[in-house]
């Protein structure tokens, strides 16, 4: 079965889980577009402007 990436509605983290691994109870959605890969959030201007504190893949736009 093909794994589908899902985005957390709150922090936009991309995961294959149906709930966010950071927020626990926050549900994820398949309705997202674009992504950014952050490897070193403390040194990334984009991560700082987006409020990203943890390394990972994040959606740029998430439909709620």
NORQUIHU-V518614 format. One record per residue. RES is the residue in one letter. SS is DSSP state (helix for helix, strand for strand, loop for the rest). PHI is phi in whole degrees, -180 to 180 (NA if undefined). BURIAL is b if it has 24 or more other ideal C-beta (glycine too) atoms within 12 Angstrom, else e. Layout:
res = <RES/RES>
ss = <SS/SS>
phi = <PHI/PHI>
burial = <BURIAL/BURIAL>
This chain:
res = <X/X/X/X/X/X/X/X/X/X/X/X/X/X/X/X/X/X/X/X/X/X/X/X/X/X/X/X/X/X/X/X/X/X/X/X/X/X/X/X/X/X/X/X/X/X/X/X/X/X/X/X/X/X/X/X/X/X/X/X/X/X/X/X>
ss = <loop/loop/loop/loop/loop/strand/strand/strand/loop/loop/loop/loop/strand/strand/strand/loop/loop/loop/strand/loop/loop/loop/loop/loop/loop/loop/strand/strand/strand/loop/loop/strand/strand/strand/strand/strand/strand/strand/loop/loop/helix/helix/helix/loop/helix/helix/helix/helix/helix/helix/loop/loop/loop/loop/loop/strand/strand/strand/strand/strand/strand/strand/loop/loop>
phi = <NA/-76/-83/-111/-77/-125/-112/-69/-72/-95/-106/70/-65/-91/-152/-97/-80/-87/-128/-70/-70/-88/-95/71/-86/-71/-77/-108/-135/-89/-91/-145/-145/66/-151/-129/-103/-111/-102/-133/-59/-70/-109/-103/-67/-62/-63/-65/-68/-88/76/-86/-109/-116/-67/157/-101/-128/-74/-84/-132/-124/-83/-92>
burial = <e/e/e/e/b/b/b/b/b/e/b/b/b/b/b/e/e/e/e/b/e/e/e/e/e/e/e/b/b/e/e/b/e/e/e/b/e/b/e/e/e/e/e/e/e/e/e/e/e/e/e/b/e/b/e/b/b/b/b/e/e/b/e/e>
